[in-house]
Amino acid sequence: MKIAVTYDNGEVWQHFGRTENFKFYDVEDGKVVSSEVVNTEGAGHGALVDFLADHGTEALICGGAGAPIIMRLNALGIQTYPGVTGDADAAVEALLAGTLETNEDAVHEGCHHHAE
């Protein structure tokens, strides 16, 4: 199984659409066997969905994300765990232990644009 986490300096990054790095965890028999931080090379919002699919992601732990993005991820068979905060490694361990706390309120209705 491959788990991706929106990642910044050891923590779960809180804005999916502006994720600069994902930390990917390879899991076998319920244990992390390897992990790697991968830069998104400037991809944003919808392009990040393809980025995750191209990396064989089966589960995503993230902070906030738009409902359309969550629906696209789910349609590709990527299970999503939104509204997670704190240490990325601890979040993965909690997911594997069945104790990960998510917050569906972190899923907002649509994509929004930011002033640059």
N, CA, C and O atoms as a GROMACS GRO file, in nm:
protein
  464
    1MET      N    1   0.085  -0.118   0.000
    1MET     CA    2   0.000   0.000   0.000
    1MET      C    3   0.089   0.124   0.000
    1MET      O    4   0.194   0.125   0.064
    2LYS      N    5   0.047   0.226  -0.071
    2LYS     CA    6   0.122   0.352  -0.072
    2LYS      C    7   0.032   0.462  -0.017
    2LYS      O    8  -0.078   0.486  -0.067
    3ILE      N    9   0.082   0.530   0.087
    3ILE     CA   10   0.012   0.640   0.152
    3ILE      C   11   0.088   0.768   0.121
    3ILE      O   12   0.211   0.772   0.129
    4ALA      N   13   0.016   0.874   0.084
    4ALA     CA   14   0.075   1.005   0.063
    4ALA      C   15   0.024   1.100   0.171
    4ALA      O   16  -0.091   1.092   0.214
    5VAL      N   17   0.111   1.190   0.213
    5VAL     CA   18   0.073   1.294   0.309
    5VAL      C   19   0.117   1.428   0.253
    5VAL      O   20   0.230   1.444   0.209
    6THR      N   21   0.025   1.527   0.254
    6THR     CA   22   0.066   1.663   0.221
    6THR      C   23   0.169   1.701   0.327
    6THR      O   24   0.144   1.685   0.446
    7TYR      N   25   0.285   1.752   0.286
    7TYR     CA   26   0.399   1.755   0.376
    7TYR      C   27   0.474   1.887   0.375
    7TYR      O   28   0.503   1.943   0.269
    8ASP      N   29   0.504   1.938   0.495
    8ASP     CA   30   0.588   2.056   0.508
    8ASP      C   31   0.662   2.049   0.642
    8ASP      O   32   0.600   2.058   0.748
    9ASN      N   33   0.792   2.035   0.636
    9ASN     CA   34   0.876   2.040   0.755
    9ASN      C   35   0.830   1.943   0.864
    9ASN      O   36   0.824   1.978   0.982
   10GLY      N   37   0.796   1.821   0.824
   10GLY     CA   38   0.758   1.718   0.920
   10GLY      C   39   0.611   1.716   0.956
   10GLY      O   40   0.565   1.622   1.022
   11GLU      N   41   0.537   1.817   0.915
   11GLU     CA   42   0.396   1.830   0.952
   11GLU      C   43   0.304   1.804   0.832
   11GLU      O   44   0.346   1.811   0.717
   12VAL      N   45   0.178   1.774   0.863
   12VAL     CA   46   0.075   1.763   0.759
   12VAL      C   47   0.044   1.905   0.712
   12VAL      O   48  -0.004   1.988   0.790
   13TRP      N   49   0.071   1.933   0.585
   13TRP     CA   50   0.044   2.065   0.525
   13TRP      C   51  -0.107   2.083   0.514
   13TRP      O   52  -0.179   1.989   0.481
   14GLN      N   53  -0.155   2.204   0.541
   14GLN     CA   54  -0.298   2.227   0.556
   14GLN      C   55  -0.372   2.272   0.430
   14GLN      O   56  -0.494   2.287   0.435
   15HIS      N   57  -0.304   2.295   0.319
   15HIS     CA   58  -0.374   2.341   0.199
   15HIS      C   59  -0.335   2.252   0.081
   15HIS      O   60  -0.231   2.271   0.018
   16PHE      N   61  -0.420   2.154   0.052
   16PHE     CA   62  -0.390   2.056  -0.054
   16PHE      C   63  -0.346   2.122  -0.183
   16PHE      O   64  -0.245   2.083  -0.242
   17GLY      N   65  -0.421   2.222  -0.229
   17GLY     CA   66  -0.396   2.284  -0.359
   17GLY      C   67  -0.264   2.356  -0.371
   17GLY      O   68  -0.220   2.388  -0.481
   18ARG      N   69  -0.199   2.381  -0.258
   18ARG     CA   70  -0.069   2.449  -0.260
   18ARG      C   71   0.043   2.362  -0.204
   18ARG      O   72   0.146   2.411  -0.159
   19THR      N   73   0.020   2.232  -0.207
   19THR     CA   74   0.120   2.139  -0.155
   19THR      C   75   0.245   2.142  -0.242
   19THR      O   76   0.238   2.120  -0.363
   20GLU      N   77   0.359   2.169  -0.180
   20GLU     CA   78   0.486   2.169  -0.253
   20GLU      C   79   0.556   2.033  -0.244
   20GLU      O   80   0.636   1.998  -0.330
   21ASN      N   81   0.524   1.956  -0.138
   21ASN     CA   82   0.586   1.825  -0.119
   21ASN      C   83   0.484   1.726  -0.065
   21ASN      O   84   0.398   1.760   0.016
   22PHE      N   85   0.495   1.605  -0.111
   22PHE     CA   86   0.423   1.493  -0.051
   22PHE      C   87   0.527   1.400   0.010
   22PHE      O   88   0.636   1.382  -0.046
   23LYS      N   89   0.493   1.342   0.123
   23LYS     CA   90   0.577   1.235   0.176
   23LYS      C   91   0.501   1.107   0.146
   23LYS      O   92   0.387   1.090   0.188
   24PHE      N   93   0.566   1.017   0.073
   24PHE     CA   94   0.507   0.889   0.037
   24PHE      C   95   0.562   0.781   0.129
   24PHE      O   96   0.682   0.776   0.157
   25TYR      N   97   0.472   0.697   0.177
   25TYR     CA   98   0.507   0.587   0.267
   25TYR      C   99   0.468   0.456   0.199
   25TYR      O  100   0.353   0.439   0.158
   26ASP      N  101   0.562   0.364   0.188
   26ASP     CA  102   0.532   0.230   0.140
   26ASP      C  103   0.505   0.143   0.261
   26ASP      O  104   0.586   0.136   0.354
   27VAL      N  105   0.390   0.076   0.259
   27VAL     CA  106   0.345  -0.004   0.373
   27VAL      C  107   0.330  -0.149   0.331
   27VAL      O  108   0.268  -0.179   0.229
   28GLU      N  109   0.387  -0.238   0.409
   28GLU     CA  110   0.370  -0.382   0.389
   28GLU      C  111   0.336  -0.446   0.523
   28GLU      O  112   0.400  -0.416   0.624
   29ASP      N  113   0.237  -0.532   0.523
   29ASP     CA  114   0.195  -0.602   0.645
   29ASP      C  115   0.167  -0.505   0.760
   29ASP      O  116   0.200  -0.534   0.875
   30GLY      N  117   0.107  -0.389   0.727
   30GLY     CA  118   0.068  -0.293   0.830
   30GLY      C  119   0.181  -0.212   0.889
   30GLY      O  120   0.163  -0.145   0.991
   31LYS      N  121   0.300  -0.216   0.826
   31LYS     CA  122   0.415  -0.141   0.877
   31LYS      C  123   0.480  -0.061   0.764
   31LYS      O  124   0.488  -0.106   0.650
   32VAL      N  125   0.528   0.059   0.798
   32VAL     CA  126   0.601   0.141   0.702
   32VAL      C  127   0.736   0.077   0.676
   32VAL      O  128   0.814   0.054   0.770
   33VAL      N  129   0.765   0.048   0.548
   33VAL     CA  130   0.893  -0.014   0.513
   33VAL      C  131   0.988   0.087   0.448
   33VAL      O  132   1.109   0.065   0.446
   34SER      N  133   0.933   0.196   0.394
   34SER     CA  134   1.016   0.302   0.339
   34SER      C  135   0.932   0.428   0.323
   34SER      O  136   0.809   0.423   0.319
   35SER      N  137   1.002   0.542   0.314
   35SER     CA  138   0.932   0.668   0.290
   35SER      C  139   1.023   0.761   0.212
   35SER      O  140   1.145   0.746   0.212
   36GLU      N  141   0.960   0.857   0.144
   36GLU     CA  142   1.036   0.948   0.058
   36GLU      C  143   0.956   1.076   0.041
   36GLU      O  144   0.834   1.071   0.023
   37VAL      N  145   1.023   1.190   0.048
   37VAL     CA  146   0.961   1.319   0.022
   37VAL      C  147   0.984   1.353  -0.125
   37VAL      O  148   1.096   1.350  -0.175
   38VAL      N  149   0.874   1.387  -0.194
   38VAL     CA  150   0.880   1.417  -0.338
   38VAL      C  151   0.822   1.556  -0.361
   38VAL      O  152   0.711   1.586  -0.318
   39ASN      N  153   0.897   1.640  -0.431
   39ASN     CA  154   0.853   1.775  -0.464
   39ASN      C  155   0.753   1.770  -0.579
   39ASN      O  156   0.769   1.691  -0.672
   40THR      N  157   0.648   1.852  -0.573
   40THR     CA  158   0.544   1.853  -0.676
   40THR      C  159   0.583   1.937  -0.798
   40THR      O  160   0.510   1.940  -0.896
   41GLU      N  161   0.697   2.005  -0.791
   41GLU     CA  162   0.748   2.085  -0.902
   41GLU      C  163   0.646   2.185  -0.953
   41GLU      O  164   0.631   2.204  -1.074
   42GLY      N  165   0.577   2.249  -0.860
   42GLY     CA  166   0.487   2.357  -0.894
   42GLY      C  167   0.346   2.316  -0.934
   42GLY      O  168   0.264   2.402  -0.966
   43ALA      N  169   0.315   2.188  -0.934
   43ALA     CA  170   0.180   2.144  -0.967
   43ALA      C  171   0.083   2.197  -0.861
   43ALA      O  172   0.120   2.209  -0.745
   44GLY      N  173  -0.038   2.227  -0.901
   44GLY     CA  174  -0.136   2.278  -0.806
   44GLY      C  175  -0.271   2.218  -0.831
   44GLY      O  176  -0.300   2.168  -0.940
   45HIS      N  177  -0.355   2.222  -0.730
   45HIS     CA  178  -0.494   2.177  -0.732
   45HIS      C  179  -0.514   2.049  -0.814
   45HIS      O  180  -0.465   1.943  -0.776
   46GLY      N  181  -0.586   2.058  -0.926
   46GLY     CA  182  -0.621   1.939  -1.004
   46GLY      C  183  -0.501   1.859  -1.052
   46GLY      O  184  -0.507   1.736  -1.059
   47ALA      N  185  -0.391   1.928  -1.087
   47ALA     CA  186  -0.271   1.857  -1.133
   47ALA      C  187  -0.214   1.769  -1.023
   47ALA      O  188  -0.148   1.669  -1.052
   48LEU      N  189  -0.239   1.805  -0.898
   48LEU     CA  190  -0.189   1.724  -0.786
   48LEU      C  191  -0.260   1.589  -0.780
   48LEU      O  192  -0.202   1.490  -0.735
   49VAL      N  193  -0.385   1.584  -0.825
   49VAL     CA  194  -0.458   1.457  -0.830
   49VAL      C  195  -0.385   1.361  -0.924
   49VAL      O  196  -0.363   1.245  -0.890
   50ASP      N  197  -0.349   1.411  -1.042
   50ASP     CA  198  -0.275   1.328  -1.138
   50ASP      C  199  -0.138   1.290  -1.082
   50ASP      O  200  -0.092   1.177  -1.102
   51PHE      N  201  -0.073   1.383  -1.014
   51PHE     CA  202   0.057   1.357  -0.952
   51PHE      C  203   0.047   1.239  -0.855
   51PHE      O  204   0.131   1.149  -0.857
   52LEU      N  205  -0.056   1.240  -0.771
   52LEU     CA  206  -0.075   1.131  -0.675
   52LEU      C  207  -0.106   1.000  -0.746
   52LEU      O  208  -0.052   0.895  -0.709
   53ALA      N  209  -0.191   1.004  -0.847
   53ALA     CA  210  -0.225   0.883  -0.922
   53ALA      C  211  -0.101   0.826  -0.991
   53ALA      O  212  -0.079   0.705  -0.991
   54ASP      N  213  -0.019   0.914  -1.050
   54ASP     CA  214   0.103   0.871  -1.118
   54ASP      C  215   0.202   0.805  -1.023
   54ASP      O  216   0.284   0.723  -1.066
   55HIS      N  217   0.195   0.839  -0.895
   55HIS     CA  218   0.284   0.781  -0.795
   55HIS      C  219   0.223   0.658  -0.726
   55HIS      O  220   0.280   0.606  -0.630
   56GLY      N  221   0.108   0.611  -0.776
   56GLY     CA  222   0.049   0.488  -0.722
   56GLY      C  223  -0.013   0.502  -0.585
   56GLY      O  224  -0.022   0.405  -0.509
   57THR      N  225  -0.056   0.623  -0.552
   57THR     CA  226  -0.113   0.649  -0.420
   57THR      C  227  -0.244   0.575  -0.401
   57THR      O  228  -0.330   0.573  -0.490
   58GLU      N  229  -0.259   0.513  -0.284
   58GLU     CA  230  -0.382   0.444  -0.250
   58GLU      C  231  -0.458   0.514  -0.137
   58GLU      O  232  -0.578   0.493  -0.121
   59ALA      N  233  -0.388   0.597  -0.059
   59ALA     CA  234  -0.451   0.672   0.050
   59ALA      C  235  -0.380   0.806   0.064
   59ALA      O  236  -0.259   0.816   0.044
   60LEU      N  237  -0.458   0.910   0.097
   60LEU     CA  238  -0.405   1.044   0.115
   60LEU      C  239  -0.447   1.098   0.251
   60LEU      O  240  -0.565   1.098   0.285
   61ILE      N  241  -0.350   1.143   0.327
   61ILE     CA  242  -0.375   1.216   0.451
   61ILE      C  243  -0.344   1.362   0.421
   61ILE      O  244  -0.237   1.394   0.371
   62CYS      N  245  -0.440   1.451   0.453
   62CYS     CA  246  -0.419   1.592   0.421
   62CYS      C  247  -0.490   1.681   0.523
   62CYS      O  248  -0.565   1.633   0.609
   63GLY      N  249  -0.464   1.811   0.511
   63GLY     CA  250  -0.537   1.910   0.589
   63GLY      C  251  -0.665   1.943   0.514
   63GLY      O  252  -0.749   1.856   0.492
   64GLY      N  253  -0.680   2.069   0.475
   64GLY     CA  254  -0.798   2.111   0.401
   64GLY      C  255  -0.789   2.081   0.253
   64GLY      O  256  -0.680   2.079   0.196
   65ALA      N  257  -0.905   2.057   0.192
   65ALA     CA  258  -0.912   2.031   0.048
   65ALA      C  259  -1.054   2.060   0.000
   65ALA      O  260  -1.149   2.052   0.077
   66GLY      N  261  -1.066   2.093  -0.126
   66GLY     CA  262  -1.197   2.117  -0.185
   66GLY      C  263  -1.272   1.988  -0.213
   66GLY      O  264  -1.211   1.886  -0.247
   67ALA      N  265  -1.403   1.992  -0.200
   67ALA     CA  266  -1.486   1.875  -0.225
   67ALA      C  267  -1.464   1.818  -0.366
   67ALA      O  268  -1.460   1.696  -0.380
   68PRO      N  269  -1.451   1.902  -0.471
   68PRO     CA  270  -1.428   1.846  -0.604
   68PRO      C  271  -1.298   1.765  -0.612
   68PRO      O  272  -1.293   1.663  -0.680
   69ILE      N  273  -1.195   1.809  -0.542
   69ILE     CA  274  -1.068   1.736  -0.541
   69ILE      C  275  -1.086   1.602  -0.470
   69ILE      O  276  -1.040   1.499  -0.518
   70ILE      N  277  -1.153   1.604  -0.356
   70ILE     CA  278  -1.177   1.480  -0.280
   70ILE      C  279  -1.255   1.382  -0.366
   70ILE      O  280  -1.225   1.262  -0.368
   71MET      N  281  -1.356   1.431  -0.438
   71MET     CA  282  -1.436   1.342  -0.524
   71MET      C  283  -1.350   1.283  -0.637
   71MET      O  284  -1.365   1.165  -0.669
   72ARG      N  285  -1.262   1.363  -0.697
   72ARG     CA  286  -1.173   1.312  -0.802
   72ARG      C  287  -1.078   1.206  -0.748
   72ARG      O  288  -1.056   1.103  -0.812
   73LEU      N  289  -1.023   1.232  -0.630
   73LEU     CA  290  -0.933   1.135  -0.568
   73LEU      C  291  -1.007   1.004  -0.541
   73LEU      O  292  -0.956   0.896  -0.572
   74ASN      N  293  -1.125   1.014  -0.484
   74ASN     CA  294  -1.203   0.894  -0.452
   74ASN      C  295  -1.241   0.818  -0.579
   74ASN      O  296  -1.243   0.695  -0.579
   75ALA      N  297  -1.271   0.891  -0.687
   75ALA     CA  298  -1.306   0.827  -0.814
   75ALA      C  299  -1.188   0.747  -0.870
   75ALA      O  300  -1.208   0.650  -0.943
   76LEU      N  301  -1.067   0.787  -0.836
   76LEU     CA  302  -0.948   0.715  -0.880
   76LEU      C  303  -0.911   0.602  -0.784
   76LEU      O  304  -0.809   0.535  -0.802
   77GLY      N  305  -0.993   0.583  -0.681
   77GLY     CA  306  -0.966   0.477  -0.586
   77GLY      C  307  -0.871   0.516  -0.474
   77GLY      O  308  -0.821   0.430  -0.402
   78ILE      N  309  -0.846   0.647  -0.460
   78ILE     CA  310  -0.758   0.697  -0.353
   78ILE      C  311  -0.845   0.734  -0.233
   78ILE      O  312  -0.924   0.828  -0.240
   79GLN      N  313  -0.830   0.662  -0.125
   79GLN     CA  314  -0.904   0.689  -0.001
   79GLN      C  315  -0.848   0.817   0.061
   79GLN      O  316  -0.726   0.832   0.069
   80THR      N  317  -0.934   0.909   0.104
   80THR     CA  318  -0.888   1.036   0.158
   80THR      C  319  -0.918   1.048   0.307
   80THR      O  320  -1.021   1.002   0.356
   81TYR      N  321  -0.825   1.112   0.376
   81TYR     CA  322  -0.836   1.137   0.519
   81TYR      C  323  -0.807   1.285   0.542
   81TYR      O  324  -0.694   1.322   0.572
   82PRO      N  325  -0.911   1.372   0.528
   82PRO     CA  326  -0.891   1.516   0.540
   82PRO      C  327  -0.897   1.565   0.685
   82PRO      O  328  -0.942   1.494   0.776
   83GLY      N  329  -0.849   1.688   0.703
   83GLY     CA  330  -0.861   1.754   0.833
   83GLY      C  331  -0.763   1.705   0.937
   83GLY      O  332  -0.786   1.718   1.057
   84VAL      N  333  -0.652   1.647   0.891
   84VAL     CA  334  -0.551   1.595   0.983
   84VAL      C  335  -0.447   1.705   1.007
   84VAL      O  336  -0.407   1.775   0.914
   85THR      N  337  -0.404   1.718   1.131
   85THR     CA  338  -0.301   1.815   1.166
   85THR      C  339  -0.188   1.744   1.241
   85THR      O  340  -0.204   1.630   1.286
   86GLY      N  341  -0.075   1.813   1.253
   86GLY     CA  342   0.035   1.760   1.333
   86GLY      C  343   0.138   1.684   1.254
   86GLY      O  344   0.150   1.700   1.133
   87ASP      N  345   0.213   1.601   1.324
   87ASP     CA  346   0.325   1.527   1.270
   87ASP      C  347   0.281   1.426   1.163
   87ASP      O  348   0.191   1.345   1.186
   88ALA      N  349   0.346   1.432   1.046
   88ALA     CA  350   0.308   1.345   0.934
   88ALA      C  351   0.333   1.198   0.965
   88ALA      O  352   0.247   1.114   0.938
   89ASP      N  353   0.450   1.166   1.021
   89ASP     CA  354   0.481   1.026   1.051
   89ASP      C  355   0.382   0.970   1.153
   89ASP      O  356   0.338   0.855   1.140
   90ALA      N  357   0.347   1.050   1.253
   90ALA     CA  358   0.252   1.006   1.355
   90ALA      C  359   0.113   0.983   1.294
   90ALA      O  360   0.041   0.893   1.336
   91ALA      N  361   0.076   1.066   1.196
   91ALA     CA  362  -0.054   1.050   1.130
   91ALA      C  363  -0.060   0.917   1.056
   91ALA      O  364  -0.162   0.849   1.060
   92VAL      N  365   0.048   0.881   0.988
   92VAL     CA  366   0.051   0.753   0.916
   92VAL      C  367   0.043   0.637   1.014
   92VAL      O  368  -0.030   0.541   0.991
   93GLU      N  369   0.117   0.646   1.123
   93GLU     CA  370   0.111   0.540   1.225
   93GLU      C  371  -0.031   0.528   1.282
   93GLU      O  372  -0.079   0.417   1.306
   94ALA      N  373  -0.097   0.642   1.304
   94ALA     CA  374  -0.235   0.640   1.355
   94ALA      C  375  -0.329   0.576   1.253
   94ALA      O  376  -0.419   0.500   1.290
   95LEU      N  377  -0.310   0.607   1.124
   95LEU     CA  378  -0.393   0.546   1.021
   95LEU      C  379  -0.376   0.394   1.023
   95LEU      O  380  -0.474   0.320   1.018
   96LEU      N  381  -0.252   0.350   1.031
   96LEU     CA  382  -0.225   0.206   1.032
   96LEU      C  383  -0.281   0.138   1.157
   96LEU      O  384  -0.317   0.021   1.154
   97ALA      N  385  -0.287   0.213   1.268
   97ALA     CA  386  -0.340   0.158   1.394
   97ALA      C  387  -0.492   0.170   1.403
   97ALA      O  388  -0.554   0.117   1.495
   98GLY      N  389  -0.552   0.240   1.304
   98GLY     CA  390  -0.697   0.258   1.307
   98GLY      C  391  -0.743   0.366   1.402
   98GLY      O  392  -0.859   0.368   1.442
   99THR      N  393  -0.652   0.458   1.440
   99THR     CA  394  -0.687   0.562   1.538
   99THR      C  395  -0.676   0.703   1.482
   99THR      O  396  -0.683   0.800   1.558
  100LEU      N  397  -0.657   0.718   1.351
  100LEU     CA  398  -0.641   0.850   1.292
  100LEU      C  399  -0.769   0.930   1.305
  100LEU      O  400  -0.877   0.883   1.268
  101GLU      N  401  -0.758   1.051   1.357
  101GLU     CA  402  -0.873   1.140   1.368
  101GLU      C  403  -0.874   1.235   1.249
  101GLU      O  404  -0.777   1.306   1.223
  102THR      N  405  -0.987   1.235   1.178
  102THR     CA  406  -1.003   1.323   1.063
  102THR      C  407  -1.111   1.426   1.096
  102THR      O  408  -1.180   1.416   1.197
  103ASN      N  409  -1.124   1.526   1.009
  103ASN     CA  410  -1.224   1.630   1.028
  103ASN      C  411  -1.285   1.663   0.893
  103ASN      O  412  -1.224   1.733   0.812
  104GLU      N  413  -1.405   1.613   0.869
  104GLU     CA  414  -1.471   1.636   0.740
  104GLU      C  415  -1.501   1.784   0.717
  104GLU      O  416  -1.524   1.825   0.603
  105ASP      N  417  -1.502   1.866   0.823
  105ASP     CA  418  -1.523   2.010   0.807
  105ASP      C  419  -1.408   2.076   0.730
  105ASP      O  420  -1.421   2.188   0.682
  106ALA      N  421  -1.295   2.006   0.718
  106ALA     CA  422  -1.180   2.058   0.644
  106ALA      C  423  -1.202   2.050   0.492
  106ALA      O  424  -1.124   2.105   0.415
  107VAL      N  425  -1.308   1.980   0.451
  107VAL     CA  426  -1.342   1.971   0.309
  107VAL      C  427  -1.436   2.086   0.277
  107VAL      O  428  -1.549   2.091   0.327
  108HIS      N  429  -1.389   2.179   0.194
  108HIS     CA  430  -1.473   2.293   0.159
  108HIS      C  431  -1.541   2.269   0.025
  108HIS      O  432  -1.501   2.182  -0.053
  109GLU      N  433  -1.642   2.348  -0.001
  109GLU     CA  434  -1.731   2.322  -0.114
  109GLU      C  435  -1.668   2.329  -0.250
  109GLU      O  436  -1.704   2.251  -0.338
  110GLY      N  437  -1.577   2.419  -0.270
  110GLY     CA  438  -1.524   2.428  -0.407
  110GLY      C  439  -1.384   2.480  -0.406
  110GLY      O  440  -1.326   2.512  -0.302
  111CYS      N  441  -1.332   2.488  -0.524
  111CYS     CA  442  -1.200   2.544  -0.542
  111CYS      C  443  -1.213   2.694  -0.525
  111CYS      O  444  -1.308   2.754  -0.574
  112HIS      N  445  -1.120   2.753  -0.459
  112HIS     CA  446  -1.121   2.898  -0.445
  112HIS      C  447  -0.987   2.952  -0.494
  112HIS      O  448  -0.887   2.881  -0.495
  113HIS      N  449  -0.987   3.074  -0.532
  113HIS     CA  450  -0.866   3.133  -0.588
  113HIS      C  451  -0.805   3.229  -0.488
  113HIS      O  452  -0.875   3.293  -0.409
  114HIS      N  453  -0.677   3.237  -0.492
  114HIS     CA  454  -0.603   3.321  -0.399
  114HIS      C  455  -0.539   3.437  -0.473
  114HIS      O  456  -0.498   3.423  -0.588
  115ALA      N  457  -0.531   3.551  -0.407
  115ALA     CA  458  -0.459   3.663  -0.465
  115ALA      C  459  -0.311   3.631  -0.463
  115ALA      O  460  -0.258   3.585  -0.361
  116GLU      N  461  -0.245   3.653  -0.571
  116GLU     CA  462  -0.100   3.624  -0.578
  116GLU      C  463  -0.022   3.746  -0.537
  116GLU      O  464   0.101   3.744  -0.535
   0.00000   0.00000   0.00000
